[in-house]
Amino acid sequence: MALIVQKFGGTSVGSADRIKNVARRVAKWRTAGYQVVVVPSAMAGETNRLIALAREIQPSPDPRELDVVAATGEQVTIGLLAMALQGLGVAARSYTGPQVRVLTDSAFTKARIMTIDEERLRADLETGIVPVVAGFQGVDTGGNITTLGRGGSDTSAVALAAALKADECQIFTDVDGVYTTDPRIVPEARRLRSITFEEMLEMASLGSKVLQIRSVEFAGKYRVRLRVLSSLTAPGDTDRRGSRLRHADHL
């Protein structure tokens, strides 16, 4: 049975209706016979709201405490998404980064993943449960909550795919793949069916916001199969489109 890690960004889970749409999409993959691990971001705008709230209390927030606050956005999303899946009859269980044991260094607000203990996730998958894992967060050796920096949920998903040796990591966004330029600004933009990791790294370094640069580096290093898809279309055949990232030596 193929294993897929699916990451959904903030716009994909930006409302109750969109969370239900994500749940329907995940349910279709489960019905098709796949094992699925889901990694959602916080709801759109929530992390900014939490950081602004922290700055109202402390103009230059203590990094450790800021991570405690910022990490709560994903905790809300995983609980809601697990409920939405259960409402569709899909067994699901939510996990924070510390519960999974996503071990990071202690660089608060910009931590790097060191190891992931995937044992609990594998046990769930073997019994038909869909694990819903908070992106963007982990825990250091001292038990402190850490966050991975902006766009960190992409890195969380790729790292989980690498640890689980997943068949593919799918990054769902509000566009249906990687384009030559932003299709929301330039209507003539063309979707790329495939792009090398090296090309994607160059695009990310020049400001492309489709994928967080550290996640692309991670996927390239651990040879994770990566695809960018849209979560705003109806679940179905469009999930098999998008843009595939590949190594230059695998044309």
N, C-alpha and C positions, 0 to 999 in steps of 0.2 A: 504494500500500500504506500503510495507516494506521500511524502510529507512536505507541506507548504507552510512557510511563514508569511503571514500577510500583515503589512503595516498600513494603518490608516491615519492620515494627517488630521490636523485640527479642523479644516473645513469639512472633511468627511464625517466628522462626529460633532459638528457644530450645533446641533439641535437634537431634540428627542426623535424627530422624524428621521433625521439622517443617521442617528445611531440605530434605529430600527431597520433602515435600508442596509446598513453594514451587516446587521445580524442576518437579514435575508440573503445577502451575498455569501456570507460564511456558511449558512445553512445549505445553500446550493452546492458549494464545494464539498461539504460533508456528504450530502446525498449522492454526489458523483463518485464517492468512494475515497476521497482524500482525507488524510489526517491534517488538521489545521491548528497552528498556533497563531494567535492574533495579538498584535502589538499596536494599541492605539495611543495617539497623542492626547494632550488635554484638548478640551473644546476650544474652537477658534477664539482667540482673544483672552482666554483665561489666564495664561501664564503672564501676559502683560499686565492684566488686572492685579494679579497677586504680587508682582514685583512693585507695581505702583503703590499698592497698599503698604508693603513693607517700607517703602521710601517715605511714606507719610509718617511712619513711626520713627524711622531712623534714616536720615538722608543718605548715609553711606552704610547700608545694612551689613551686619556681620555676616560673612560668607556662609558659615555653618548654619546660622539661623535662617538665612535666605533660602538655602537648599531645603530646609525643613518646610518652609512655606511653599516654595515653588513646586515641590514634588506632589503637593496635594491635588493639583489639577488632573494629573493622570490617574490618581486614585479614584476620583469621582467617575471618570470615563470607564475604567475597567469594570467597576461595579455595575454601572448602568448597562454596559454592553453585555455583561454576563447575564443580567436579568432579561435583556431583550432576547438573547439566545435561548434561555430557559423558556421564555414565553412561546417560542417556536417549537418547543419540544427537543431542543438540542442541549445535551448535558454540557455545562460550562462552569468554569471556576476561575475567579479572578486572583491575580497575584501581584503584589508590589515587587519592585526590584529586590529589596532586601529579603522578601519571602522566598524568592527563587534562588537567592544568593548570587546576584550579579555583583561580583567583587570588583571594586575599583580602588584606585589610589585615593589619597586624601586631598586632592586639589579641588576644593569646594567650588561649585559653579562651572567647572570645566574639567571634571574628573575623566579619567581614561579607564576603560574596562581592562581588568587583568585576567580574570577567569570567570566562568559561569558554571554553576553546578546544575546540570540539566536533569538530574535523577528524578526529581519530583515531576517535571514536565513529561518525561518518558513514561512514568507510571500512569499519569492521567491519559496520555495518548493511547496506551495499551488497553485501557478500559473504556475507550470511546468518549472521553471527556475533551472538550476544547479548552485549553488553557488560554486565558486572556491576561497578558503580561503587560504591566505598565512600562511604556517606553521612557527614555530620558533620565532614568534614575537607577541608583545602585546603592551599595553600602561599602564602607571601608572596613579595614581589619579591626577598628575600634568600635564598630557597630553604628557609626554615624551615617545618616542618610546623605547621599551625594547626588548631584545632577551632572549631566554630561555636556551642558552648554546648549545653545540654540541649535535646533535641528537634531538634537541628540536621539530622538526616537528612531530616526533612520538608522543610526549606529546601533541602537539596541536591537533592532530587528535583524540587521545583518549579522551581528555578533551571535544572536540566538540561532540563526540559520547555520552559522559556521559550527557552533557547539553541537547542534543536533544533527549535523550533516544533512540538512534539508535538501530536497530535490530542487527547490527554487525559493527565492525570497521575492515577494511581490510588494512593491511600494505603490499604494493607491493614493492618488492626489486629485486635484480638481481639473487636471488636464489628462488626456488619454495617451500620454507618452512624452518622449523628449522631442522638442521641435527645434528647427533651425534658429528660431527666435521666439519671443513670447507671443503665442497665438491670440492672447487677449488684447494685445496692442497692435499686432501686425496680422491682418486677416490672411495674408498670402503665406504665412509661415507653414512650413512643411514638416509633417511628422516623420521621424526617422525610425524605420523598422528595427534597425540595430545600430549600435554605436559602441566603440571600444571603451574600455575603462580609462585608457589614456586620454581619449578625446573628451570623455565626460569630466575627468579631472581638470582638463584645460577649461572647459566651459564653466565648471564650478568656481575655478580660480578667477574667472572673468566676471563673476557675479550671478551666474545662473542659479536659481533657487529651487530647481527641480529636486536635487538631491544634496544633502549635506556632504561636504567634501570629505570629512573623516569617514563617513559610511562608504564612500566610493573607494577610498584607500583600503579600508578593511575588507571590502568585497574582493578587490583586486588581489590583495595579499593572500587571502584564504580561499580564493577561487570559488566564491559563492555565486551561483547563477542568480542574476538579478533582472527584474523586469518592472517597468513603470507603467501603471494602468490608471484609468479613471474610476473613481468610486461614485460619480454622480450620474452615471448611466444606469439603466435597469440591469440587474444581475442577469447574466446569460452569456451568449457567445462572445460579447465584446470583452469579456475577461481574458480571452485568449489572444487579444490584439496587443496594443501598447508597444513599448520600445524595449528591446532586449539589449542588455549590456554584455559585451563579450571581450575576450582578450585578443590582442592583435595577432597572436599566433593561432587563433581559432576562427578563421574567416568563414 
